[in-house]
Amino acid sequence: MRLLAIIYFSLALAGCGGSDNDNTVSGGGNVNWQPTAGNDWGISTAAAEGLDADRLTTAFNDAANLAPMYAMLVVRNGKLVAEAYYHGQNSATLQHLRSITKTITMLMIGKALEQGAITSLQQPISDFFDADYADLLGDKATITLAQLLDMSSGISWDESTAQGYNDWVTAADPVQYVLQRQVVTTPGSHFNYNSGTSHLLSYILTKATGLSLAEYSRQHLFQPLGISQYSWETLNDGLTNGAAGLTLRARDLAKIGLLLQQQGRWQSQQIIAASWLLQAAEVSQSLTSAVGGLTLHGYGQQWWLGNSSVGAAQLAWGYGGQFVLTIPEQNLTVVLYQNFRAGVAGQSDSAMQVIRQHILPALQ
């Protein structure tokens, strides 16, 4: 089985043990959240970036009381202001993004559009699948890339339990598994969360560019951001998992969060076209939901859109409470990792409550 065949890119594996300067929480008391200087991150203080240090202290101390908590970072005005690691984790630990991976896939679809490898989001999927899966397309032939991105393909799917995801991800041919299912609602008319259709985007990108999603991301996202340590799951069809399976260090995910917040820009580089990030942040499928008191009113393209007490919010959200929350008008990005295997009831809500009740009010 190739499910856990992992691609490693690491130039400094000796550093995976962490650093003596890591803000790693090993006991009670006040958490030291002031970050140490890194090679490619500018750091700053809460006061310099208009954040209330006492509220941040409360946030990081409360996070220490959450059993699944692994890491929390706060970035404002492009500077790393606060970070801490919990329960044996450190700044060098590769953490599972789970469905935040979908947002990375979205960025790469945008890059392929920018480069002309993909013509339009209105292209039907038959343009890509005819060669290998023509006999399975049927009523799915006219589904568009846009409908895969905004979870409105209409393909029958139930991911309300872990079993729904596991049946798909362990299939001998995960692409075939998706395409064998029936269309049960008119494409474009209904939102239905579907990791399988996110994986179809991996297949499409590979067909369009000749590169795997992992390799294309390495060239056009990770390398420009200076990200050299990660792993990404390959499924039984030989494709990079387009829905999950990516691991990154917390600081590296924060780079991607800042890129999302700044409409595709990192430092002096425009890595992803700003027009693509603006498009991805438009509500495509309206919905009413919430996580930890954060109101979600829509789904864009492979991420969630909502409102917070301090402005419009963009949320990349992974199973078990993995978050990249960006609030562009506040120049704020928050990254949070948890142990997705912990199985603690309400762990996503509890983690978001720390952000919503303490970090957002820290804005001055």
Secondary structure as UniProt FT lines:
FT   TURN            3..4
FT   STRAND          5..9
FT   HELIX           13..17
FT   TURN            20..21
FT   STRAND          24..25
FT   TURN            46..50
FT   HELIX           53..64
FT   TURN            67..68
FT   STRAND          69..76
FT   TURN            77..78
FT   STRAND          79..86
FT   TURN            87..88
FT   TURN            91..92
FT   STRAND          95..96
FT   TURN            98..99
FT   HELIX           100..115
FT   TURN            121..122
FT   HELIX           126..137
FT   HELIX           138..140
FT   TURN            141..142
FT   HELIX           145..149
FT   TURN            150..151
FT   HELIX           162..169
FT   HELIX           174..179
FT   TURN            187..188
FT   HELIX           195..209
FT   HELIX           213..217
FT   HELIX           218..222
FT   HELIX           223..225
FT   STRAND          230..234
FT   TURN            236..237
FT   STRAND          246..248
FT   HELIX           250..261
FT   TURN            262..264
FT   STRAND          265..266
FT   TURN            267..268
FT   STRAND          269..270
FT   HELIX           274..280
FT   STRAND          285..291
FT   TURN            292..293
FT   STRAND          294..299
FT   STRAND          304..308
FT   TURN            309..310
FT   STRAND          311..318
FT   TURN            319..321
FT   STRAND          322..327
FT   HELIX           328..330
FT   STRAND          332..338
FT   TURN            340..341
FT   TURN            345..346
FT   HELIX           347..354
FT   HELIX           355..359
FT   HELIX           360..362
//
